[in-house]
Every structure is written in C-alpha cells, then in structure tokens.
C-alpha cells in the first residue's frame, strides 16, 4: 500500500513538473515573440546613427550578452562591439539605456536586459589598469604595489559574470625569482593562450593558441568568433574583449627565460572583479582581504633598515603562501593547454621561493646604478622600487607600460554607405568555452571520451568532430530563461570547419603542429608522378631461362608538394 502511494505521488509530481515546464515554455515563447518589438527602439537608435555600423552593432549586442558568435564585420575598422559602441554619440546611448531599462523588470528576460545595460553603460566608465611585470611585481587595479615571488598558475583577474578571465603561469628563475611565462584568457567565450615558454604541443613558431590550436597573428588584427580582437606589433600582443576589457603582453627575456610583462585594463563601474590584481573598487587597503584571511601590515618602519627588512620579508612570505593559494587555479578551472602527462600540478611549486630578496639587501652601488638605469628608462617614482629590484638582481631593462590608444579617432568616423566584408582570410576552427567534462579519476589522469582521449587538463572533451575545451565560464545555451529565443536577425556568421582531434604530445620529442596560415582561394593541382612501365621478372633459382628484357623505367619527378 505504501509503495502504491509513493508511486502515485511520483506520477503526480512528474505530471505537475511537466505542466510547469510547458507553462514556462509557452510564457517564454510569448515573451520571445515580443522581444523584437521591445528591442526595436534600440535598433532604431543605432541604425539612425549609422546604417551599417549601427545595424551590425544592433544585430550583435545580444550575441555579446550571450557569449555567442557575432556576424562578419561589414565596415572597414577592426573593432570589437564595445569599441563600436564607444563611437555612438552620448545622447544616442542615453536613449538606448532608457529603452533597455524599461525592460529590466521583465520576469523572464530581465536578466538579459540587465546584462545588456551593463555592456552599454560601461562605455561611459573610466577604465582602470593593473600590471604584472618583471620578476614579477604587481600593481593592483586600485594602485596597491607588491612583489609576488611564487611558482604556479593563478587567476590574475576574473569578472563576476564569467565573460572575462586572465590566468598567469609563473615559472622559477634560480631559487628566488619567478617570471610570467604563459597567459590564458577567456575572451567572451573564446579561449586564448600565449606561451613564451613551455609550448604545450612543441610548436614554438607562434606563442598563440586559440581554443588549443596554434595561430599566427600577422600585421592584420585577428577577429575572434565572439567579438574579441587580437593584434600584434613588434612581438607585443593586445587582446581586446567584446565587453571592453583589454590585455597587453610585451615580451622580455632574462637568464635565458622568455616572459611577458602584462597589463590588464577593466571597466569597474558595474562589474565586480576578483583575483591577484584586486577587486577594482577604488580602495587600496582591501585588495588582499578574503574571508578568514588577515593580511600583514603594509607599514615599513623608517630609519631602522633591519626592522624594515624583516617586516617587508614577512609580508612577502604571506603573499607567496597564503595569498597565492587564495588565487591558485584548479585543474577544472584551468584555461591552459597541457601536454601529455601534464596538468596544473606540473607547474606548481609551493616551496618556492627558497628565500626572499628585498631591495634593502642591495649594496648602495648596485642600487644607485639601477636607479640611474630606471630614470633613463622613464620609470615613474611610484614604480621605481620594482624597476630597481628587476634591474639590480636580474638585469631586466626598465619597462614602462604603454597606454593603449583607441583603434580609431572618433572625429574621423563618417557613416558607412557601402558595406564591405572585413573578416579573417581563413579562420581556423574555433570553438567556444563550454562546461568541462568531469572525470571521477584522480587529478592529472587522462580522460577517455566516446570520441577519443584528451590530455589531462581536466576540462576538455575530444570527439570525432573535434575538441571542446572548457572552464567554468560557459555561455548560456539558447532557450535559457535569460536568453530570448527570438532575437534580431544577425549578420552573417562565420562557419567554422571541422576541427581535428587534438592528440597531446609528450616531451622531449614533441610532434610539430602546423600553424594555420592563410591559403589561396584555389590550390594548385599536383602533377601526376611518372612510374616505371614494367618491373623486371625475377630469375627462377631452379633452372635458367632466357632473361626477359625490362622496359626502361622513367625517373620520378617530385611534385610541388614535395612528394615523389
């Protein structure tokens, strides 16, 4: 009797749940039918501003909100959606914000409209910049400066909406210094990595990996599927997010190790950030605060050099241990690529550094020489201690972070009348960040999936059609409550080709990976290779026979492809 009652209750629960789901779907479909009408004021404002740029932006703002592919640019500038939005006159943006705000209370699409309001309003936000440079010295978004001598992979910064994240890999140099040798980023759903050292596939011809595939960036900017843009000049890479953040990675080398000086710019007005670079809330004293964690004092006593040295080293020890562990990534949250048998644990050393250095340990002659070099290099007084440290201990040249310039001068922009196709010559296969495939095995173990075997990165799946690499920042799937099923008709979207399954290689004999390069529209047809018309008949061993006359073989002619 009890079992029958439970069975009946279970059936009733399933029926009730199905009814609720159908009701929600019908309600959502009804709202989706109204989305075009609700979005029309935003579309009209943008199209009235510019019939081409504005129409492209109107079509693709919903894609930025949902971390989905944007349409091919039909204007000459190489800009992200945020950069195009920054060109829109302020009165037009204010009318857009008013139209967006009117829909934020919607019970179904309210979250979508709130996120769009954040993207539009952030254009008026004054960005703030954080840095990790040299060996390495960090400057938080709020201006706190400190040394971060430790080894491992860390979250430099991450936005609360998971549309933006930067991770850094710090590698040991000697027993007392470390450098940023690799960076990994979530650029609105596209995974971008830069490797100055330890290329995961043995291909050192380019430092860039896009969703795990090597990518060469030339003189022309490269457009990411979800609206981001990568540019390169003189070995310095700039990555711009579709939501307005930006990263600059300038190369350096010391003690035979290549590294990056990193500068990150964020818009803190309506988005929260966490990570080693702080919370970007305008308050310096709370950049190290965390639940249950108490940072040591930041006051260094003056006059008593020994006491000041002791206080400073205690702070450095806390930063390299407790603060570092607060911001270490895990295998499931890593955005990096790994070779066979590698994981984030392969690049972690919690015993580092063996001892801490301070500029107070320098003799006066070395210190004065470093000061002169830094002053000649244009280093400001605020960044002088870090420069002295780098130059005196590791002979790293003075580095002044560049101020990113806008991609175009707003005063030179005129409406576009004739659309053009502005796209990558031949984009490689790019796949968005997706939820990781969990594996119950121990961390670092390879994961076998129905489509093949992946490296031990803990958050990717290899299948017959290609590889999907993930972290926790997955774009919402169409049909989720905050994503309308009916959006403005988008511009043409690039269609990626089938991506080959990645097979991580083992060191020290890695298999080189071809770097995708633009190819001509038509490929030359290989010439057929002449072959011999006949082969000589072998002579039997039992009895002699007349020797047959072989035909004269023609020489093999190599083709353009290099094959015989």
C-alpha positions as CSV (number, residue, x, y, z in Angstrom):
1,X,0.0,0.0,0.0
2,X,2.8,2.4,0.9
3,X,4.6,1.5,-2.4
4,X,1.5,2.3,-4.4
5,X,1.0,5.6,-2.6
6,X,4.6,6.6,-3.3
7,X,4.2,5.6,-7.0
8,X,1.1,7.7,-7.3
9,X,2.8,10.7,-5.6
10,X,5.8,10.3,-8.0
11,X,3.4,10.2,-11.0
12,X,1.6,13.3,-9.7
13,X,5.0,15.1,-9.2
14,X,6.1,14.3,-12.8
15,X,2.8,15.5,-14.2
16,X,2.9,18.7,-12.2
17,X,6.6,19.3,-13.2
18,X,5.7,18.7,-16.9
19,X,2.9,21.2,-16.7
20,X,5.1,23.8,-15.1
21,X,7.8,23.3,-17.8
22,X,5.2,23.6,-20.6
23,X,3.7,26.7,-19.0
24,X,7.1,28.3,-18.7
25,X,7.9,27.4,-22.3
26,X,4.7,28.9,-23.5
27,X,5.2,32.0,-21.5
28,X,8.8,32.2,-22.7
29,X,7.7,31.8,-26.3
30,X,5.1,34.5,-25.9
31,X,7.8,36.8,-24.5
32,X,10.2,35.9,-27.2
33,X,7.6,36.9,-29.8
34,X,7.6,40.3,-28.1
35,X,11.4,40.6,-27.9
36,X,11.7,42.1,-31.4
37,X,9.2,44.7,-30.5
38,X,11.0,45.5,-27.2
39,X,14.3,45.7,-29.0
40,X,13.1,47.9,-31.8
41,X,13.9,51.2,-30.1
42,X,17.5,50.2,-29.5
43,X,17.8,49.0,-33.1
44,X,16.3,52.3,-34.5
45,X,18.7,54.4,-32.4
46,X,21.8,52.6,-33.7
47,X,20.6,52.4,-37.4
48,X,19.8,56.2,-37.3
49,X,23.3,56.8,-36.1
50,X,25.0,54.7,-38.8
51,X,23.1,52.5,-41.3
52,X,26.0,50.0,-41.5
53,X,28.0,50.1,-38.3
54,X,24.8,50.7,-36.2
55,X,22.9,47.9,-37.9
56,X,25.8,45.5,-37.3
57,X,26.0,46.5,-33.6
58,X,22.2,46.1,-33.2
59,X,22.4,42.6,-34.6
60,X,25.3,41.6,-32.4
61,X,24.8,43.1,-29.0
62,X,22.5,40.2,-28.0
63,X,25.3,37.8,-29.1
64,X,27.8,39.6,-26.8
65,X,25.4,39.3,-23.9
66,X,25.1,35.5,-24.5
67,X,28.7,34.9,-25.5
68,X,27.8,33.7,-28.9
69,X,29.4,34.3,-32.4
70,X,29.0,37.7,-33.9
71,X,28.4,38.4,-37.5
72,X,31.1,39.3,-40.0
73,X,32.1,43.0,-39.8
74,X,30.8,45.0,-42.8
75,X,32.8,48.2,-42.1
76,X,36.5,48.9,-42.5
77,X,37.5,49.3,-38.9
78,X,38.9,46.4,-36.9
79,X,36.9,47.0,-33.7
80,X,35.1,45.0,-31.0
81,X,31.4,45.6,-30.3
82,X,32.4,47.7,-27.3
83,X,34.7,49.8,-29.4
84,X,32.0,50.4,-32.0
85,X,29.6,51.3,-29.2
86,X,32.1,53.8,-27.8
87,X,31.7,55.7,-31.1
88,X,28.0,56.2,-30.7
89,X,27.1,59.7,-29.5
90,X,26.3,60.1,-25.9
91,X,22.7,61.3,-26.4
92,X,22.0,58.2,-28.5
93,X,23.5,55.9,-25.9
94,X,21.4,57.5,-23.2
95,X,18.2,56.9,-25.2
96,X,19.3,53.3,-25.7
97,X,19.9,52.9,-21.9
98,X,16.4,54.3,-21.2
99,X,14.8,51.7,-23.6
100,X,16.9,48.9,-22.1
101,X,16.0,49.9,-18.5
102,X,12.3,49.8,-19.3
103,X,12.6,46.0,-19.9
104,X,14.9,45.1,-16.9
105,X,11.9,44.3,-14.7
106,X,10.6,41.7,-17.1
107,X,10.1,38.4,-15.2
108,X,11.6,36.3,-17.9
109,X,14.0,38.4,-20.0
110,X,15.0,40.8,-17.1
111,X,18.4,39.2,-16.6
112,X,19.2,39.5,-20.3
113,X,18.3,43.2,-20.3
114,X,20.3,43.9,-17.1
115,X,23.4,42.4,-18.7
116,X,22.9,44.4,-21.9
117,X,22.5,47.5,-19.7
118,X,25.9,46.7,-18.1
119,X,27.6,46.4,-21.5
120,X,26.1,49.7,-22.8
121,X,26.7,51.7,-19.6
122,X,30.3,50.5,-19.3
123,X,31.2,52.6,-22.3
124,X,31.0,55.7,-20.1
125,X,33.1,54.0,-17.4
126,X,36.7,55.2,-16.9
127,X,38.9,52.1,-17.1
128,X,41.5,51.2,-14.5
129,X,44.6,49.2,-15.1
130,X,46.6,46.5,-13.2
131,X,50.0,45.1,-14.0
132,X,52.2,42.1,-13.5
133,X,55.7,42.7,-14.8
134,X,59.3,41.8,-14.3
135,X,60.0,39.1,-11.8
136,X,57.1,39.8,-11.1
137,X,55.9,43.0,-9.5
138,X,52.2,43.6,-9.3
139,X,50.2,46.7,-9.3
140,X,46.6,46.2,-8.4
141,X,43.7,47.9,-10.1
142,X,43.4,50.2,-7.1
143,X,47.1,51.1,-7.0
144,X,48.5,48.6,-4.4
145,X,52.1,47.6,-5.3
146,X,53.8,44.4,-4.2
147,X,56.1,41.6,-5.3
148,X,54.7,38.2,-6.0
149,X,57.5,35.7,-5.9
150,X,55.9,32.3,-6.3
151,X,55.5,29.5,-8.8
152,X,52.3,28.1,-10.2
153,X,49.2,29.2,-12.2
154,X,47.0,31.9,-10.8
155,X,43.9,34.0,-11.6
156,X,45.1,37.5,-12.3
157,X,41.6,38.7,-12.7
158,X,38.1,37.4,-13.4
159,X,34.8,39.2,-13.9
160,X,31.7,38.2,-11.8
161,X,29.7,37.5,-15.0
162,X,32.4,35.0,-16.2
163,X,32.7,36.8,-19.6
164,X,36.3,37.8,-18.8
165,X,39.2,36.0,-17.1
166,X,43.0,36.1,-17.2
167,X,45.3,33.4,-15.7
168,X,49.0,33.6,-15.5
169,X,51.7,30.9,-15.2
170,X,54.8,31.9,-13.1
171,X,58.0,29.9,-13.6
172,X,61.0,29.8,-11.4
173,X,64.3,31.5,-12.3
174,X,67.0,30.4,-9.9
175,X,65.8,29.8,-6.4
176,X,64.5,33.3,-5.6
177,X,62.7,34.8,-8.7
178,X,59.9,33.9,-11.0
179,X,58.5,35.2,-14.3
180,X,55.2,35.2,-16.2
181,X,55.9,32.6,-18.9
182,X,52.4,32.0,-20.1
183,X,48.9,33.6,-20.1
184,X,45.4,32.1,-20.6
185,X,42.3,34.0,-21.2
186,X,38.5,33.7,-21.5
187,X,37.7,36.3,-24.1
188,X,33.9,36.4,-24.1
189,X,33.8,32.6,-24.6
190,X,36.9,32.2,-26.8
191,X,39.9,30.6,-25.1
192,X,43.2,32.4,-26.0
193,X,46.6,31.4,-24.6
194,X,50.1,33.0,-25.0
195,X,53.2,30.8,-24.3
196,X,56.6,32.5,-24.0
197,X,57.9,29.1,-22.7
198,X,56.7,25.5,-22.4
199,X,54.6,25.3,-25.6
200,X,52.1,22.5,-25.0
201,X,52.5,21.0,-28.4
202,X,56.1,21.6,-29.1
203,X,55.3,24.2,-31.8
204,X,57.4,27.3,-30.9
205,X,56.7,29.1,-34.2
206,X,53.9,31.0,-32.6
207,X,53.1,31.7,-29.0
208,X,49.3,31.9,-29.6
209,X,46.8,29.1,-29.1
210,X,43.2,29.7,-29.9
211,X,41.0,27.0,-28.4
212,X,44.0,24.8,-28.3
213,X,45.1,25.3,-32.0
214,X,48.3,27.2,-32.9
215,X,47.5,30.6,-34.5
216,X,49.9,33.0,-36.3
217,X,48.9,36.7,-36.0
218,X,50.3,38.9,-38.8
219,X,50.1,42.6,-39.4
220,X,46.3,42.5,-39.6
221,X,44.2,42.1,-36.5
222,X,42.6,38.7,-35.9
223,X,38.8,38.6,-35.2
224,X,37.7,36.1,-32.6
225,X,34.3,34.4,-33.1
226,X,32.6,36.0,-30.1
227,X,33.6,39.6,-30.9
228,X,37.1,39.9,-29.4
229,X,40.2,41.1,-31.4
230,X,43.9,40.1,-31.2
231,X,46.6,42.4,-32.6
232,X,50.3,42.0,-32.6
233,X,53.1,44.6,-33.2
234,X,56.8,44.0,-32.6
235,X,56.1,40.8,-30.6
236,X,53.7,42.7,-28.2
237,X,50.1,41.2,-28.2
238,X,47.0,43.2,-27.4
239,X,43.8,41.3,-26.7
240,X,40.5,43.3,-26.7
241,X,37.3,41.9,-25.2
242,X,33.9,42.4,-26.7
243,X,32.8,43.8,-23.3
244,X,35.6,46.4,-23.1
245,X,38.5,44.9,-21.2
246,X,41.9,44.8,-22.7
247,X,45.3,43.0,-22.1
248,X,48.8,43.9,-23.3
249,X,51.5,41.3,-23.2
250,X,55.0,42.6,-24.0
251,X,57.9,40.1,-24.4
252,X,61.0,40.1,-22.3
253,X,63.9,37.7,-21.6
254,X,66.4,37.3,-18.7
255,X,68.6,34.4,-17.6
256,X,67.7,32.6,-20.8
257,X,64.0,32.6,-19.9
258,X,61.3,34.3,-22.1
259,X,58.5,36.0,-20.2
260,X,55.7,38.6,-20.6
261,X,55.1,42.0,-19.0
262,X,51.4,42.1,-18.6
263,X,49.0,45.0,-18.3
264,X,45.2,44.5,-17.9
265,X,42.5,47.2,-18.2
266,X,39.0,46.7,-16.8
267,X,35.8,48.7,-16.5
268,X,34.8,48.6,-12.8
269,X,31.7,50.8,-12.8
270,X,29.1,48.0,-12.9
271,X,31.1,44.7,-12.9
272,X,32.9,43.0,-10.0
273,X,36.4,41.5,-10.3
274,X,38.4,39.1,-8.3
275,X,42.0,37.7,-8.5
276,X,45.6,38.7,-7.7
277,X,45.1,42.2,-9.2
278,X,42.4,43.0,-6.7
279,X,38.7,43.9,-6.8
280,X,38.9,47.3,-8.7
281,X,36.6,49.0,-6.2
282,X,38.8,52.1,-5.8
283,X,40.0,51.1,-2.2
284,X,43.7,50.0,-1.9
285,X,43.6,48.7,1.6
286,X,41.1,45.8,0.9
287,X,42.8,44.3,-2.2
288,X,44.1,41.4,-0.1
289,X,41.0,40.9,2.0
290,X,39.3,37.5,2.0
291,X,37.0,35.7,4.4
292,X,39.1,34.4,7.4
293,X,42.3,35.9,6.0
294,X,44.3,38.7,7.6
295,X,47.0,40.4,5.6
296,X,50.1,41.6,7.4
297,X,50.7,45.3,7.9
298,X,51.8,47.4,5.0
299,X,53.8,49.9,7.0
300,X,57.5,49.6,6.8
301,X,59.4,51.3,9.7
302,X,61.7,54.1,8.5
303,X,65.2,54.7,9.9
304,X,65.8,51.1,11.1
305,X,66.8,49.2,8.0
306,X,66.9,45.8,9.7
307,X,63.4,46.2,11.1
308,X,62.1,47.4,7.8
309,X,63.7,44.4,6.0
310,X,62.1,42.0,8.5
311,X,58.6,43.5,8.2
312,X,58.9,43.5,4.4
313,X,60.0,39.9,4.2
314,X,57.2,38.7,6.5
315,X,54.8,40.4,4.0
316,X,56.5,38.7,1.0
317,X,56.2,35.3,2.7
318,X,52.5,35.8,3.3
319,X,51.9,36.9,-0.3
320,X,53.8,33.9,-1.7
321,X,51.9,31.4,0.5
322,X,48.5,32.4,1.8
323,X,47.6,35.0,-0.8
324,X,48.9,32.8,-3.6
325,X,46.9,29.8,-2.5
326,X,43.7,32.0,-2.4
327,X,44.2,32.7,-6.2
328,X,45.7,29.4,-7.5
329,X,43.6,27.8,-10.2
330,X,42.5,24.2,-10.1
331,X,42.5,21.6,-12.8
332,X,38.9,22.1,-13.5
333,X,39.1,25.9,-13.8
334,X,42.4,26.0,-15.8
335,X,42.3,27.7,-19.2
336,X,45.8,26.5,-20.2
337,X,46.7,23.7,-22.6
338,X,48.8,20.9,-21.4
339,X,51.0,18.2,-23.0
340,X,50.5,14.5,-22.3
341,X,51.1,13.7,-18.7
342,X,50.9,17.3,-17.6
343,X,48.4,19.3,-15.5
344,X,48.4,22.5,-13.5
345,X,50.3,20.5,-10.8
346,X,53.2,20.1,-13.2
347,X,53.8,23.9,-13.0
348,X,53.2,24.3,-9.2
349,X,55.9,24.6,-6.5
350,X,54.5,25.6,-3.1
351,X,58.0,25.6,-1.6
352,X,59.1,28.5,-3.8
353,X,60.9,30.8,-3.2
354,X,63.7,29.2,-1.2
355,X,64.4,32.7,0.3
356,X,63.0,36.2,-0.3
357,X,65.0,39.1,-1.7
358,X,64.5,42.8,-0.9
359,X,65.9,46.0,-2.4
360,X,67.1,46.7,1.1
361,X,69.5,43.8,0.6
362,X,71.3,45.6,-2.2
363,X,74.5,47.5,-1.6
364,X,74.4,51.2,-2.3
365,X,76.5,51.0,-5.6
366,X,74.2,48.4,-7.2
367,X,71.2,50.3,-6.1
368,X,72.4,53.6,-7.4
369,X,73.3,52.1,-10.8
370,X,69.8,50.6,-11.0
371,X,68.2,53.9,-10.1
372,X,70.1,55.6,-12.9
373,X,69.0,53.0,-15.5
374,X,65.4,53.2,-14.4
375,X,65.3,57.0,-14.5
376,X,66.8,57.0,-18.0
377,X,64.1,54.4,-19.0
378,X,61.4,56.9,-18.0
379,X,60.1,54.9,-14.9
380,X,57.9,56.9,-12.6
381,X,58.7,57.3,-8.9
382,X,55.7,55.1,-8.0
383,X,57.2,52.2,-9.9
384,X,60.8,52.9,-9.1
385,X,61.2,50.1,-6.4
386,X,60.1,47.4,-8.7
387,X,62.4,48.6,-11.5
388,X,65.3,48.8,-9.1
389,X,64.6,45.2,-8.0
390,X,64.4,43.9,-11.6
391,X,67.4,45.7,-12.9
392,X,69.7,45.1,-10.0
393,X,69.0,41.4,-9.5
394,X,68.2,40.1,-13.0
395,X,69.4,42.9,-15.3
396,X,65.8,43.3,-16.7
397,X,65.6,46.6,-18.7
398,X,63.3,49.3,-17.4
399,X,59.7,48.8,-18.7
400,X,57.0,51.4,-18.9
401,X,53.6,50.1,-19.6
402,X,52.1,51.5,-22.8
403,X,48.9,53.5,-22.7
404,X,46.5,51.7,-25.2
405,X,45.3,54.0,-27.9
406,X,41.7,53.8,-29.3
407,X,41.5,51.8,-32.6
408,X,40.2,54.8,-34.4
409,X,39.8,58.6,-33.9
410,X,36.1,59.2,-33.3
411,X,36.4,62.6,-35.1
412,X,37.3,60.8,-38.3
413,X,34.3,58.5,-38.4
414,X,31.7,59.1,-41.0
415,X,28.7,56.9,-41.8
416,X,29.3,53.9,-44.0
417,X,27.1,53.8,-47.1
418,X,28.6,50.8,-48.9
419,X,29.1,47.7,-46.7
420,X,32.3,45.7,-47.2
421,X,33.4,42.3,-46.0
422,X,36.0,42.6,-43.2
423,X,36.9,39.2,-42.0
424,X,39.9,36.9,-41.4
425,X,41.4,35.5,-44.6
426,X,40.8,31.9,-43.5
427,X,39.8,31.5,-39.8
428,X,40.9,28.3,-38.2
429,X,38.5,26.1,-36.3
430,X,37.3,28.0,-33.2
431,X,35.0,26.6,-30.5
432,X,33.5,28.5,-27.6
433,X,34.2,27.8,-24.0
434,X,31.9,25.1,-22.7
435,X,31.3,23.3,-19.4
436,X,34.1,20.9,-18.5
437,X,33.6,17.2,-18.8
438,X,34.1,15.9,-15.3
439,X,36.0,12.8,-14.7
440,X,36.0,10.8,-11.4
441,X,39.6,9.7,-11.8
442,X,42.4,11.3,-9.9
443,X,43.6,14.8,-10.9
444,X,46.1,14.7,-13.8
445,X,44.8,11.4,-15.3
446,X,43.9,11.3,-19.0
447,X,40.2,11.2,-19.6
448,X,38.7,8.8,-22.2
449,X,35.6,10.0,-24.0
450,X,33.5,8.4,-26.7
451,X,35.4,10.4,-29.3
452,X,39.0,9.8,-28.1
453,X,41.5,10.7,-25.4
454,X,42.3,14.1,-24.2
455,X,45.3,15.5,-22.3
456,X,45.0,15.7,-18.5
457,X,43.7,19.2,-18.4
458,X,40.5,18.2,-16.6
459,X,38.2,20.3,-18.7
460,X,38.0,19.3,-22.3
461,X,36.5,16.7,-24.5
462,X,37.9,15.2,-27.7
463,X,35.4,13.8,-30.1
464,X,35.3,12.6,-33.7
465,X,34.3,16.1,-34.9
466,X,36.9,17.9,-32.8
467,X,37.8,19.1,-29.4
468,X,35.9,21.3,-27.0
469,X,37.9,22.9,-24.3
470,X,36.1,24.4,-21.2
471,X,36.3,26.1,-17.9
472,X,33.6,27.2,-15.6
473,X,32.6,30.1,-17.8
474,X,30.2,28.5,-20.2
475,X,27.9,30.6,-22.4
476,X,24.2,30.1,-21.7
477,X,22.5,27.8,-24.1
478,X,19.7,29.1,-26.3
479,X,16.4,28.9,-24.5
480,X,17.6,29.6,-21.0
481,X,15.4,32.0,-19.0
482,X,17.7,35.0,-19.6
483,X,18.1,34.3,-23.3
484,X,15.3,35.1,-25.7
485,X,14.7,32.5,-28.3
486,X,13.8,35.2,-30.9
487,X,16.5,37.9,-31.4
488,X,17.1,40.5,-34.1
489,X,18.2,38.8,-37.3
490,X,22.0,38.6,-37.1
491,X,24.6,39.5,-39.7
492,X,26.3,36.5,-41.5
493,X,28.2,34.4,-39.1
494,X,31.5,32.7,-39.9
495,X,31.0,29.0,-40.2
496,X,34.0,27.1,-38.7
497,X,35.2,24.0,-40.4
498,X,35.6,20.6,-38.7
499,X,38.4,20.7,-36.2
500,X,40.8,17.8,-36.0
501,X,41.1,15.9,-32.7
502,X,44.0,17.1,-30.6
503,X,46.4,14.5,-29.5
504,X,48.7,15.9,-26.8
505,X,52.4,15.1,-27.4
506,X,54.9,14.0,-24.9
507,X,58.2,15.7,-24.3
508,X,61.1,15.7,-25.1
509,X,60.2,14.7,-28.6
510,X,57.1,16.6,-29.4
511,X,55.3,16.3,-32.7
512,X,55.3,19.7,-34.5
513,X,51.9,21.1,-35.2
514,X,51.2,23.1,-38.4
515,X,50.4,26.7,-37.8
516,X,47.3,27.8,-39.6
517,X,48.2,30.3,-42.3
518,X,46.0,31.9,-45.0
519,X,45.8,29.9,-48.1
520,X,44.9,31.0,-51.6
521,X,41.4,30.5,-52.9
522,X,42.4,27.6,-55.2
523,X,45.1,25.1,-54.6
524,X,47.5,24.1,-57.4
525,X,46.8,20.6,-58.7
526,X,49.7,18.3,-58.0
527,X,51.4,16.8,-61.1
528,X,51.0,13.1,-61.6
529,X,54.2,11.2,-60.9
530,X,55.5,9.0,-63.8
531,X,56.1,5.4,-62.8
532,X,58.0,2.6,-64.4
533,X,56.0,0.8,-67.1
534,X,57.1,-2.7,-66.1
535,X,59.2,-4.4,-63.5
536,X,62.0,-7.0,-64.3
537,X,60.8,-10.6,-63.8
538,X,62.9,-12.3,-61.1
539,X,65.1,-15.2,-62.3
540,X,63.9,-18.6,-61.0
541,X,66.5,-20.5,-59.0
542,X,65.6,-24.0,-60.3
543,X,66.6,-23.6,-63.9
544,X,68.0,-21.0,-66.2
545,X,65.6,-19.3,-68.5
546,X,66.0,-16.6,-71.1
547,X,66.4,-13.3,-69.4
548,X,63.4,-11.0,-70.2
549,X,64.2,-7.5,-71.4
550,X,62.9,-5.0,-68.9
551,X,61.4,-1.8,-70.1
552,X,63.4,1.3,-69.2
553,X,61.9,3.0,-66.1
554,X,61.3,6.7,-66.2
555,X,62.7,8.9,-63.5
556,X,60.3,10.1,-60.7
557,X,59.6,13.7,-60.8
558,X,58.9,15.5,-57.5
559,X,55.7,17.4,-57.3
560,X,55.1,20.9,-55.8
561,X,54.0,19.3,-52.6
562,X,57.5,17.7,-52.2
563,X,56.2,14.2,-52.5
564,X,57.8,11.7,-55.0
